[in-house]
């Protein structure tokens, strides 16, 4: 086992120690179809647009817009991170279920959470945090910029605010990385899980080796298979 692989497998990744291939980070916009497999056929349930925009030399905006076929209201998540290490600065989430806004400071995350379903008043977030972490909305974007190679494994420190679960700082896991080909392109196949779904939901990313763009994502959640491509 190489020392590099031993480090990635045994150390918890955070903005304090992450090594990113930042040359791949650039302004971009992409739209994918979100489909669900049912009895051998694919049914489109929505579309997902992801935008990367460098706000300046240090800050990157990651914006995800989900438009479901059965909903008239889009789900919009915006995250600002530091380009050099993906240190979280800000995260907002607006959809038919909730409104949420969090600003990350050195030792705490503050903001508000409004549950639209229960019509509860805003919940003020003041989570004391003593360690470095990535925002849970940004870590899927982070994966493609890691120094991927065969058999690479890592645990990733992430912050996920949930007023019901009260989880705070939890982990995401890169379970496996393999070489493969997809649509004639050489790709990294990266399998991940996280504590948000108690490691029961597996996401598999097909990442172009040359451009580091995500060509396809598969989500396996309790026997239900969804695809974004």
Secondary structure, DSSP 8 states (H G I E B T S, - for coil): --HHHHHHHHSEE-TTT--B-GGG---EEEEEEEEEEETTEEEEEEEEEEEEEESSSSEEEEEEEEEETT-SS-EEEEEEEETTT--EEEEEEESSSEEEEEEE-SSEEEEEEEETTTT---EEEEEE--S--EETTTHHHHHTTB---TT--EEEEEEE--TTT--EEEEEEEEEEEEEEETTEEEEEEEEEEGGGTT-EEEEEEEETTT--EEEEEEEETTEEEEE-
